[in-house]
Amino acid sequence: MNQETNRLNTFTNWPSSAPVDPIRIAKAGFFYTGQGTEVECFSCGGKISEWNYGDQVMWRHRRMDPNCAFVVNPLLSGNVPLMISECNPVRNTEQRTTSENSQQNSEQPVDYGISEEDEMYKSEALRLLSFVNWDDTSVSREELVNVGFYHAGEGRIRCAWCGGELAPFRNLGSLGTPLEIHRMYFPRCEYAADLEELRRNSDLSPPMSPLSPSYTPPMQSPSNTSDKPQSSGAEQNARVVEAGGEWRSLGVVGGGARHPSRAALAARLATFERWPADRAQAPRTLADAGFFYTGIDDQVFIY
């Protein structure tokens, strides 16, 4: 049980009403014994069975056994974290001595070790292709791609922007949404942080009339007060252009995007994470056409 992945897998039947998240418990060195809410440390063998909302698991662990090897130094306890690229972010090699400079340094973007392969997988198409042999149906491979992950092989997923890598984990979707997983395990990833901010701002955008994929706006016949027969729009536009008119004379108004945060295909695709599976329209088709999902029934907006 020194592997965090194995500890997490013991929480399959963890009570849903328990006040503490299994992810935090496993990260703090515990595995589930299968009895009530009792957990046991893989290193010291100590057990905790009673939990309260707001409990800090490592604090409880340290209070139970301050001499536990995992508590003293997780890196020397034999623990194998779920994060393969963990606790060793690449920092600026230039050391700063003053507290002011140290504070400034901590605010700089930090990565977990970017490789040439990571740079290659900044291509959305290549990230999607990497999931060809992905067999975990608990999580959307498209959403994993949208939040920056690619399949590094043998069940491992890795972020192309921060280099953060997660070891193979059965039923990955049980840990949360791909973005939640990304932010939880790699909180310093700037790409995931920006994406989270973008989605939060989008959720705060003023609502507009929902547009269902099957909705077709009613056609209204333009009024024609002239006795002359109406010509087709194309013929009329051609005459205007030939007469030296500009595009604005054709009735075209370029007002820009209503939802610029959804202008990117990846941003639109990301909204379809909870798209109803019984709908005929494919999320990719809708996103390619400029739509994003509102999260309500099958309502979509054009960005």
Phi, psi and omega in degrees: 000013178286350178266125182301325178301314180295323179295318179299322182294344179282349185269021182304319182254023178299132182304130182293340180272359181298141185283353183238139182288131178303329181299315180290326180293313180296323180295332181272011173100002184260153169235160184276132180276347181091001181250111179055241176240032182276133177231158183227139178283132180293337186267305184263347180080002179294149183237145174230131183237346181243130183231151176233154177299135179089000179300135171266111190298316180295326177295318178296321180295313181295322180293324180291315182210089182295345181263003178302134182302324180292321179293318182293313180201096181304327183291335182256006184268357184090002180293137175247104185290158176296323177281119178288318178263082187234144169065004180232054181297148178283118181248168178299129184290341180279113182281143177247140187259329183279153180296327180296313180292326179296320179295318179297321181295323182291342181271353180284152177303134182237135177244174183254015180109088183277136178250170176297326179296322177301315180301320180296321184277011170286353173281122181300320181297318180291323178297318180296319179296330182294341183266016181305318182260018180286127185241010178273105183276000181282351183218145181283123178294327178297320180288327174300318178296317183298327182268009171104359183274152166227160181276114183272005179103146176057033177087357180277139174242147187218143178274131181285346183259322182250348181079002178295134185229135178252137177291162179304135179218125179291135179060056183303327182298340180290345180278346183133188176287159179306320180292320178298319178297316181299313183289327182291315185267337180228066186297342181269001180290117183290326180297312180293322179296318179295320180294320178297318179295319179299315181292323179295316179295324179294322179295335181271356181295145179299137182292150173235171183299128181294146180234111180283148179302332182270000184282133176237119182297141180295142179274133178244131180282126179293145179288143181230098182276351181275153177280350181284144178296143180288139176261166178292157180300321181297317180294319179296317179297321179298319180295321180296316181294318180297330180278003178092010180288157178266171183299331179294335178290344181274001180086012180269126180238120180270093184266357181082177183285139176286327181231077183301335179291347178255015183292328181280139180303318181298322180294322179289317180300324183298334182286345185269017183303322182250029178297132181305128184290340183271005179276143183288330183286132179276136179307319182296319180297316180294317180296319178299328181277000176101005182267152168229154187273136180277344183091359181247119178050241177237033183277132178231156175243155169271134187290000000 
